[in-house]
Amino acid sequence: MVNIQSCRRFLNTPYRVLGRALLSGLFLLAPLAVLAADSSEQQALVERAKLTLEKALADPNMEAFREMGNEAKGVYIVPEILKGAFLFGAEGGSGVLLVKDAKTGEWSYPAFYTIGAASFGLQIGGRSSEVVMVVRTTKGLEEFYKTDFKLGVGSSIALGPVGAGATARGIAADLVSFGYSKGAFAGISLDGAGIAVSDKSNKAYYGKTVRPTDILVKHTVKNPKADALRAAAAKVGSAHMSTAPAKGK
């Protein structure tokens, strides 16, 4: 415990200038320490999102997902949707959205959102599921710039095709969702689910109040701890190109 009287005597010595500078430094560093502690939950989510995305990119049955990566405008990743995560047995979880810059092809830093519904129709069973959603159109992307929205209302959503030989050709939906549970990917029904911006998580991760457009469009904030996730997102389109057969073969 800090002895107040001792501090006062120290500040009245010839070393008072140095002492006051040290104390001022401690007060300046305190908010940074709080920020680091507060963002640990968000960083854990970012790291788990990276693992979910890498799993989807490596799965041989997710060729359609890799194919859609070439035209993807964004990708929304929920590392875990839990049954009974909310009251009355509803299902929900937290996720991050990354957006690809149309001019540079670079991926943004993540924006944080929550997702919830009475039931997601986890056809593949289990108490939890991981979700990867491809944002295919500008219309679908603009939904995420709202404070909250309901999937399937302002934009269309479809179950992602999974399996050997599955293709993305013919899919016209704005959003396409894939779910992973019990060791396998499958289409997951998210129609009617609600997605909302997590202002608390965005503020914790970037150190100030920001809107999704500040992160995803204007790029006014960044957190280098998300660079590994951004690097994984950069493989969403290139993964399909690297595994596609050469023309004429």
C-alpha positions in Angstrom: 0.0 0.0 0.0 1.3 3.5 -0.8 2.2 5.6 2.2 0.8 9.1 1.5 2.9 10.9 4.1 6.1 9.3 2.7 5.1 10.4 -0.9 4.6 14.0 0.4 8.0 14.1 2.1 9.7 12.7 -1.0 8.0 15.4 -3.2 9.4 18.1 -0.9 13.0 16.9 -1.3 15.4 18.0 -4.0 14.2 15.0 -5.9 10.7 16.4 -6.1 10.9 17.1 -9.8 11.9 13.6 -10.6 9.4 12.2 -8.2 6.5 14.2 -9.7 7.6 13.1 -13.1 7.6 9.5 -12.1 4.1 9.8 -10.5 2.8 11.6 -13.5 4.1 8.7 -15.7 2.3 6.2 -13.5 -1.0 8.0 -13.9 -0.5 8.2 -17.7 0.3 4.5 -17.9 -2.6 3.4 -15.8 -5.2 3.8 -18.5 -3.0 1.8 -20.9 -2.8 -1.0 -18.4 -6.6 -1.0 -18.0 -7.0 -1.0 -21.7 -4.7 -4.0 -22.1 -6.7 -5.9 -19.4 -10.1 -4.9 -20.8 -9.2 -6.0 -24.4 -8.0 -9.5 -23.4 -11.5 -11.0 -24.0 -11.6 -9.4 -27.5 -8.1 -10.6 -28.3 -9.1 -14.2 -27.4 -12.1 -13.9 -29.7 -9.8 -12.6 -32.6 -7.5 -15.5 -32.1 -10.3 -18.1 -32.0 -11.8 -16.5 -35.2 -8.4 -17.0 -36.9 -8.5 -20.7 -36.0 -12.1 -21.1 -37.3 -11.2 -19.3 -40.6 -8.1 -21.4 -41.1 -10.1 -24.6 -40.5 -12.6 -23.6 -43.2 -9.8 -22.8 -45.7 -8.1 -26.1 -45.1 -11.2 -28.4 -45.2 -11.4 -30.4 -48.4 -15.2 -30.2 -48.3 -15.2 -26.4 -48.3 -14.3 -25.8 -51.9 -17.4 -23.7 -52.4 -16.3 -21.4 -49.6 -12.9 -21.0 -51.1 -14.4 -20.4 -54.5 -16.6 -17.6 -53.1 -13.6 -16.0 -51.6 -12.7 -14.5 -55.0 -15.7 -12.3 -54.9 -16.1 -11.8 -51.2 -16.5 -8.3 -49.9 -16.2 -9.4 -46.3 -16.2 -12.4 -44.0 -18.0 -12.7 -40.6 -16.6 -15.3 -38.3 -18.3 -16.5 -35.1 -15.9 -19.0 -33.3 -18.7 -20.3 -31.1 -22.5 -20.2 -31.1 -23.8 -21.8 -27.9 -27.2 -23.3 -27.3 -28.7 -21.8 -24.2 -26.2 -18.9 -24.4 -29.0 -16.5 -23.6 -32.2 -16.7 -21.5 -35.0 -19.1 -22.3 -32.7 -21.5 -24.2 -31.9 -19.0 -27.0 -28.6 -19.4 -29.0 -26.0 -16.9 -29.5 -22.3 -15.8 -29.6 -19.8 -13.1 -30.5 -18.0 -12.7 -33.8 -15.8 -10.4 -35.9 -16.3 -8.9 -39.4 -13.4 -8.2 -41.8 -13.9 -6.3 -45.0 -11.8 -6.4 -48.2 -10.8 -3.1 -49.7 -12.1 -3.0 -53.3 -9.1 -1.0 -54.5 -6.1 -2.5 -52.7 -7.4 -6.0 -51.9 -6.3 -5.6 -48.3 -8.4 -6.8 -45.4 -9.5 -4.5 -42.6 -9.1 -4.8 -38.9 -12.0 -6.6 -37.2 -15.2 -5.1 -36.0 -17.0 -6.8 -33.2 -20.6 -8.0 -33.3 -23.0 -10.3 -31.4 -25.4 -12.7 -32.9 -28.5 -14.3 -31.4 -31.7 -16.1 -32.2 -34.3 -18.5 -30.7 -32.8 -21.3 -32.8 -30.2 -21.4 -35.5 -31.3 -24.8 -36.7 -28.0 -26.6 -36.0 -28.8 -29.5 -38.3 -25.4 -31.0 -37.6 -26.2 -31.3 -33.9 -24.2 -30.5 -30.8 -24.4 -27.9 -28.2 -22.2 -25.4 -30.1 -21.2 -24.5 -33.6 -18.6 -22.3 -35.3 -19.9 -20.1 -38.1 -18.2 -18.6 -41.2 -20.3 -16.2 -43.3 -19.3 -14.9 -46.7 -20.5 -11.4 -47.5 -20.9 -11.4 -51.2 -22.6 -8.1 -52.1 -22.5 -4.4 -51.2 -26.1 -4.8 -50.0 -25.1 -7.5 -47.6 -22.1 -5.5 -46.4 -24.2 -2.4 -45.7 -26.4 -4.3 -43.3 -23.3 -4.6 -41.0 -22.9 -0.9 -41.0 -26.2 -0.5 -39.1 -26.5 -0.7 -35.3 -28.3 -4.0 -35.6 -30.2 -6.0 -38.3 -32.0 -9.2 -38.8 -30.6 -11.7 -41.3 -32.9 -12.4 -44.2 -34.9 -9.2 -43.9 -32.9 -6.5 -45.6 -30.7 -8.9 -47.4 -30.9 -12.5 -48.5 -29.0 -15.3 -46.9 -28.4 -18.9 -48.1 -26.9 -22.1 -46.7 -23.4 -22.7 -48.0 -22.9 -25.8 -50.2 -20.5 -28.3 -48.6 -19.0 -31.5 -49.8 -16.8 -32.9 -52.6 -17.6 -31.2 -55.9 -19.9 -28.6 -54.2 -19.8 -25.3 -56.1 -20.7 -21.7 -55.5 -22.0 -21.3 -59.0 -25.6 -20.2 -59.1 -25.7 -18.7 -55.6 -27.2 -15.2 -55.7 -27.7 -14.5 -52.0 -26.1 -11.5 -50.4 -24.8 -13.7 -47.5 -23.8 -17.3 -47.4 -23.3 -19.2 -44.1 -21.3 -22.3 -43.2 -21.4 -24.0 -39.8 -19.0 -26.3 -38.1 -19.9 -28.8 -35.4 -18.8 -32.2 -34.3 -15.8 -32.2 -36.6 -17.6 -31.3 -39.8 -18.8 -28.3 -41.8 -22.3 -28.1 -43.1 -24.8 -25.4 -44.1 -26.3 -23.7 -41.2 -29.6 -21.8 -41.1 -29.2 -18.3 -39.8 -32.3 -16.8 -41.4 -34.0 -14.6 -38.9 -31.1 -14.3 -36.5 -30.2 -10.9 -35.1 -26.8 -9.3 -35.4 -25.8 -6.2 -33.4 -22.7 -4.1 -33.2 -20.8 -4.6 -30.0 -19.8 -1.1 -29.1 -18.3 -2.3 -25.8 -15.9 -4.7 -27.5 -15.0 -2.3 -30.3 -14.1 0.4 -27.7 -12.1 -2.1 -25.6 -10.1 -3.3 -28.5 -9.3 0.0 -30.1 -9.1 2.2 -27.0 -11.9 4.6 -27.9 -15.5 4.7 -29.1 -15.7 3.8 -32.8 -18.3 2.8 -35.3 -18.0 -0.2 -37.7 -17.3 2.2 -40.6 -14.4 3.8 -38.7 -12.8 0.3 -38.6 -13.9 -1.3 -41.8 -14.2 1.6 -44.3 -12.3 4.7 -43.0 -9.5 2.6 -41.3 -9.1 5.3 -38.7 -8.1 2.7 -36.0 -6.0 -0.4 -35.9 -4.7 -3.0 -33.5 -1.6 -4.9 -34.7 -2.6 -7.9 -32.6 -5.2 -8.7 -35.3 -2.7 -8.8 -38.1 -2.5 -12.6 -37.9 -6.3 -12.8 -38.5 -6.0 -10.3 -41.4 -3.3 -12.5 -42.9 -5.6 -15.5 -42.7 -8.4 -13.5 -44.4 -6.1 -12.6 -47.2 -6.0 -16.4 -48.1 -9.8 -16.6 -48.6 -9.6 -15.9 -52.3 -6.0 -17.1 -53.0 -6.7 -20.5 -51.4 -9.1 -21.4 -54.2 -6.7 -20.1 -56.9 -3.8 -22.1 -55.5 -5.9 -25.3 -55.5 -7.7 -24.8 -58.8 -6.6 -27.0 -61.7 -4.7 -25.4 -64.5 -6.5 -24.6 -67.7 -6.3 -27.3 -70.3 -5.8 -30.1 -67.7 
